[in-house]
């Protein structure tokens, strides 16, 4: 039962962070919208493979845009 509660909490937290990030990413709204979206996808990535793939794709796109090499 506790496992289901923790999983549901992660899903709700991740979705809330993604929605908040989308609102913060709107023009005219100050805040780190893309960073909040990335954190929300990281939380959701613990539960869903699609969120992990999307997060990795956004990370690779960020690396390409900034010209940074992937250091791991």
DSSP file (Angstrom, degrees, kcal/mol; ACC not computed):
  #  RESIDUE AA STRUCTURE BP1 BP2  ACC     N-H-->O    O-->H-N    N-H-->O    O-->H-N    TCO  KAPPA ALPHA  PHI   PSI    X-CA   Y-CA   Z-CA
    1    1 A X     >        0   0    0      0, 0.0     4,-1.8     0, 0.0     5,-0.1   0.000 360.0 360.0 360.0 -41.9    0.0    0.0    0.0
    2    2 A X  H  >  +     0   0    0      1,-0.2     4,-2.5     2,-0.2     5,-0.2   0.875 360.0  57.2 -63.6 -36.9    2.8    2.4    0.9
    3    3 A X  H  > S+     0   0    0      1,-0.2     4,-2.2     2,-0.2    -1,-0.2   0.887 106.8  48.4 -61.4 -39.9    4.5    1.7   -2.5
    4    4 A X  H  > S+     0   0    0      2,-0.2     4,-2.6     1,-0.2    -1,-0.2   0.870 110.6  51.3 -68.6 -37.0    1.3    2.8   -4.4
    5    5 A X  H  X S+     0   0    0     -4,-1.8     4,-2.2     2,-0.2    -2,-0.2   0.913 111.0  47.4 -66.0 -42.8    1.1    6.0   -2.3
    6    6 A X  H  X S+     0   0    0     -4,-2.5     4,-2.3     2,-0.2    -2,-0.2   0.916 113.0  48.9 -64.8 -43.1    4.7    6.9   -3.0
    7    7 A X  H  X S+     0   0    0     -4,-2.2     4,-2.2     1,-0.2    -2,-0.2   0.926 111.9  48.3 -63.2 -44.7    4.2    6.2   -6.7
    8    8 A X  H  X S+     0   0    0     -4,-2.6     4,-2.5     1,-0.2    -1,-0.2   0.882 110.6  52.4 -63.6 -37.2    1.1    8.3   -6.9
    9    9 A X  H  X S+     0   0    0     -4,-2.2     4,-2.6     2,-0.2    -1,-0.2   0.902 108.9  49.6 -65.6 -40.8    2.9   11.1   -5.0
   10   10 A X  H  X S+     0   0    0     -4,-2.3     4,-2.7     2,-0.2    -2,-0.2   0.905 111.7  49.0 -63.4 -41.0    5.7   11.0   -7.5
   11   11 A X  H  X S+     0   0    0     -4,-2.2     4,-2.6     2,-0.2     5,-0.2   0.932 113.5  45.5 -65.2 -45.5    3.3   11.2  -10.4
   12   12 A X  H  X S+     0   0    0     -4,-2.5     4,-2.4     2,-0.2    -2,-0.2   0.923 115.0  47.6 -64.6 -44.0    1.3   14.1   -8.9
   13   13 A X  H  X S+     0   0    0     -4,-2.6     4,-2.4     2,-0.2    -2,-0.2   0.928 113.2  48.4 -62.8 -45.3    4.5   16.0   -8.1
   14   14 A X  H  X S+     0   0    0     -4,-2.7     4,-2.3    -5,-0.2    -2,-0.2   0.923 113.2  46.4 -61.9 -45.7    6.0   15.4  -11.5
   15   15 A X  H  X S+     0   0    0     -4,-2.6     4,-2.5     1,-0.2     5,-0.2   0.896 111.7  51.9 -64.2 -40.0    2.9   16.5  -13.3
   16   16 A X  H  X S+     0   0    0     -4,-2.4     4,-2.5    -5,-0.2    -1,-0.2   0.905 110.7  48.1 -63.1 -41.0    2.5   19.6  -11.1
   17   17 A X  H  X S+     0   0    0     -4,-2.4     4,-2.5     2,-0.2    -2,-0.2   0.899 111.7  49.2 -67.4 -39.8    6.1   20.6  -11.8
   18   18 A X  H  X S+     0   0    0     -4,-2.3     4,-2.1     2,-0.2    -2,-0.2   0.930 113.5  46.4 -64.8 -44.1    5.7   20.1  -15.6
   19   19 A X  H  X S+     0   0    0     -4,-2.5     4,-2.1     2,-0.2    -2,-0.2   0.917 113.4  48.9 -64.4 -43.4    2.5   22.2  -15.6
   20   20 A X  H  X S+     0   0    0     -4,-2.5     4,-2.5     1,-0.2    -1,-0.2   0.901 110.5  52.0 -62.0 -40.7    4.1   24.9  -13.4
   21   21 A X  H  X S+     0   0    0     -4,-2.5     4,-1.5     2,-0.2    -2,-0.2   0.881 107.2  51.9 -63.6 -38.7    7.1   24.9  -15.8
   22   22 A X  H  < S+     0   0    0     -4,-2.1     4,-0.4     2,-0.2    -1,-0.2   0.908 111.2  47.7 -64.0 -41.3    4.8   25.4  -18.8
   23   23 A X  H >< S+     0   0    0     -4,-2.1     3,-1.1     1,-0.2    -2,-0.2   0.917 112.5  48.7 -65.4 -42.4    3.1   28.3  -17.1
   24   24 A X  H 3< S+     0   0    0     -4,-2.5     9,-0.5     1,-0.2    -1,-0.2   0.748 105.2  59.8 -69.9 -22.2    6.5   29.8  -16.2
   25   25 A X  T 3< S+     0   0    0     -4,-1.5    -1,-0.2     8,-0.2    -2,-0.2   0.566  81.5 108.1 -82.2  -8.1    7.8   29.4  -19.8
   26   26 A X  S X  S-     0   0    0     -3,-1.1     3,-1.7    -4,-0.4     7,-0.1  -0.375  85.0 -95.2 -66.9 147.5    5.0   31.6  -21.2
   27   27 A X  T 3  S+     0   0    0      1,-0.2    -1,-0.1    -2,-0.0     3,-0.1  -0.384 110.2  24.2 -62.7 138.8    6.1   35.0  -22.4
   28   28 A X  T 3  S+     0   0    0      1,-0.2     2,-0.6    -3,-0.1    -1,-0.2   0.344  96.1 105.8  89.6  -7.0    5.7   37.7  -19.9
   29   29 A X    <   -     0   0    0     -3,-1.7    -1,-0.2    -5,-0.2     4,-0.2  -0.924  66.1-138.4-107.9 116.7    5.9   35.4  -16.9
   30   30 A X        +     0   0    0     -2,-0.6     2,-0.2    -3,-0.1    -4,-0.1  -0.457  53.7  81.6 -74.5 144.4    9.2   35.6  -15.0
   31   31 A X  S    S-     0   0    0     -2,-0.1     2,-1.7    -6,-0.1     3,-0.2  -0.649  85.9 -74.7 143.0 163.2   10.8   32.4  -13.8
   32   32 A X     >  +     0   0    0     -2,-0.2     4,-2.0     1,-0.2     5,-0.2  -0.500  55.8 162.0 -86.3  69.4   12.9   29.4  -14.8
   33   33 A X  H  > S+     0   0    0     -2,-1.7     4,-2.2    -9,-0.5    -8,-0.2   0.894  70.4  47.3 -60.0 -47.0   10.2   27.6  -16.8
   34   34 A X  H  > S+     0   0    0     -3,-0.2     4,-2.3     1,-0.2    -1,-0.2   0.872 111.3  52.2 -66.9 -35.5   12.4   25.2  -18.8
   35   35 A X  H  > S+     0   0    0      2,-0.2     4,-2.2     1,-0.2    -1,-0.2   0.908 109.9  48.6 -65.0 -41.3   14.4   24.2  -15.7
   36   36 A X  H  X S+     0   0    0     -4,-2.0     4,-2.4     2,-0.2    -2,-0.2   0.883 110.5  51.4 -67.1 -38.5   11.1   23.4  -13.8
   37   37 A X  H  X S+     0   0    0     -4,-2.2     4,-2.5     2,-0.2    -2,-0.2   0.926 109.6  50.5 -61.9 -44.0    9.9   21.3  -16.8
   38   38 A X  H  X S+     0   0    0     -4,-2.3     4,-1.9     1,-0.2    -2,-0.2   0.902 111.1  48.1 -61.9 -42.0   13.2   19.4  -16.8
   39   39 A X  H  X S+     0   0    0     -4,-2.2     4,-2.2     2,-0.2    -1,-0.2   0.906 110.7  51.7 -65.3 -41.2   12.9   18.7  -13.0
   40   40 A X  H  X S+     0   0    0     -4,-2.4     4,-2.5     1,-0.2    -2,-0.2   0.900 110.0  48.7 -61.5 -41.2    9.3   17.5  -13.5
   41   41 A X  H  X S+     0   0    0     -4,-2.5     4,-2.1     2,-0.2    -1,-0.2   0.841 108.3  55.0 -67.8 -32.4   10.4   15.2  -16.3
   42   42 A X  H  X S+     0   0    0     -4,-1.9     4,-0.6     2,-0.2    -2,-0.2   0.916 109.8  46.1 -65.2 -42.2   13.2   13.9  -14.0
   43   43 A X  H >< S+     0   0    0     -4,-2.2     3,-1.0     1,-0.2     4,-0.3   0.932 115.9  45.2 -64.7 -45.5   10.6   13.1  -11.3
   44   44 A X  H >X S+     0   0    0     -4,-2.5     4,-2.6     1,-0.2     3,-1.9   0.803 100.9  70.0 -67.9 -27.9    8.3   11.4  -13.8
   45   45 A X  H 3< S+     0   0    0     -4,-2.1    -1,-0.2     1,-0.3     7,-0.2   0.727  88.0  64.7 -63.1 -21.7   11.2    9.6  -15.4
   46   46 A X  T << S+     0   0    0     -3,-1.0    -1,-0.3    -4,-0.6    -2,-0.2   0.695 116.9  26.6 -71.3 -18.2   11.5    7.5  -12.2
   47   47 A X  T <4 S+     0   0    0     -3,-1.9     2,-0.4    -4,-0.3    -2,-0.2   0.695 121.7  45.9-113.7 -30.2    8.0    6.0  -13.1
   48   48 A X     X  -     0   0    0     -4,-2.6     4,-1.4     1,-0.1    -1,-0.2  -0.957  56.5-151.6-127.8 135.3    7.6    6.3  -16.8
   49   49 A X  H  > S+     0   0    0     -2,-0.4     4,-2.5     1,-0.2     5,-0.2   0.859  98.6  59.3 -68.7 -36.4   10.0    5.4  -19.7
   50   50 A X  H  > S+     0   0    0      1,-0.2     4,-2.2     2,-0.2    -1,-0.2   0.877 105.5  49.1 -62.3 -37.3    8.5    8.0  -22.0
   51   51 A X  H  > S+     0   0    0     -7,-0.2     4,-2.4     2,-0.2    -6,-0.3   0.881 110.2  51.2 -69.5 -37.4    9.3   10.8  -19.5
   52   52 A X  H  X S+     0   0    0     -4,-1.4     4,-2.3    -8,-0.2    -2,-0.2   0.912 111.5  47.3 -65.1 -42.5   12.9    9.5  -19.2
   53   53 A X  H  X S+     0   0    0     -4,-2.5     4,-2.3     2,-0.2    -2,-0.2   0.910 112.7  48.8 -65.9 -41.6   13.3    9.5  -23.0
   54   54 A X  H  X S+     0   0    0     -4,-2.2     4,-2.5     2,-0.2    -2,-0.2   0.909 111.3  49.9 -64.4 -41.9   11.8   13.0  -23.4
   55   55 A X  H  X S+     0   0    0     -4,-2.4     4,-2.3     2,-0.2    -2,-0.2   0.918 111.6  48.4 -61.4 -43.9   14.1   14.3  -20.6
   56   56 A X  H  X S+     0   0    0     -4,-2.3     4,-2.3     2,-0.2    -2,-0.2   0.880 111.2  50.6 -65.0 -37.9   17.2   12.7  -22.4
   57   57 A X  H  X S+     0   0    0     -4,-2.3     4,-2.2     2,-0.2    -2,-0.2   0.913 111.5  47.2 -66.2 -42.5   16.1   14.2  -25.7
   58   58 A X  H  X S+     0   0    0     -4,-2.5     4,-2.4     2,-0.2    -2,-0.2   0.880 111.1  52.6 -65.2 -37.6   15.8   17.7  -24.2
   59   59 A X  H  X S+     0   0    0     -4,-2.3     4,-2.2     2,-0.2    -2,-0.2   0.917 110.4  47.0 -63.8 -43.3   19.1   17.3  -22.4
   60   60 A X  H  X S+     0   0    0     -4,-2.3     4,-2.2     2,-0.2    -2,-0.2   0.891 111.8  51.0 -65.4 -39.5   20.8   16.4  -25.7
   61   61 A X  H  X S+     0   0    0     -4,-2.2     4,-2.5     2,-0.2    -2,-0.2   0.902 109.4  50.7 -64.7 -40.6   19.1   19.3  -27.5
   62   62 A X  H  X S+     0   0    0     -4,-2.4     4,-2.4     1,-0.2     6,-0.3   0.910 109.8  50.5 -61.8 -43.0   20.3   21.7  -24.7
   63   63 A X  H  X>S+     0   0    0     -4,-2.2     5,-1.3     1,-0.2     4,-1.1   0.896 111.6  48.0 -62.9 -40.3   23.9   20.3  -25.1
   64   64 A X  H  <5S+     0   0    0     -4,-2.2    -2,-0.2     2,-0.2    -1,-0.2   0.914 112.8  47.7 -67.0 -42.5   23.7   20.9  -28.9
   65   65 A X  H  <5S+     0   0    0     -4,-2.5    -2,-0.2     1,-0.2    -1,-0.2   0.902 116.9  41.8 -66.9 -41.4   22.4   24.4  -28.6
   66   66 A X  H  <5S-     0   0    0     -4,-2.4    -1,-0.2    -5,-0.2    -2,-0.2   0.621 106.5-126.3 -83.3 -11.8   24.9   25.5  -26.0
   67   67 A X  T  <5 +     0   0    0     -4,-1.1     2,-0.3     1,-0.3    -3,-0.2   0.677  58.9 144.6  77.9  16.7   27.8   23.7  -27.8
   68   68 A X      < -     0   0    0     -5,-1.3    -1,-0.3    -6,-0.3     2,-0.2  -0.652  48.8-123.5 -91.0 145.4   28.8   21.8  -24.7
   69   69 A X        -     0   0    0     -2,-0.3     2,-0.8    -3,-0.1    -1,-0.0  -0.574  32.3-104.2 -81.9 150.2   30.1   18.2  -24.9
   70   70 A X        -     0   0    0     -2,-0.2     2,-0.7     2,-0.0    -1,-0.1  -0.665  40.3-167.0 -77.4 109.8   28.3   15.6  -22.9
   71   71 A X              0   0    0     -2,-0.8    -1,-0.0     1,-0.2    -3,-0.0  -0.884 360.0 360.0-105.4 114.4   30.6   14.9  -19.9
   72   72 A X              0   0    0     -2,-0.7    -1,-0.2     0, 0.0    -2,-0.0   0.320 360.0 360.0-137.6 360.0   29.7   11.8  -17.9
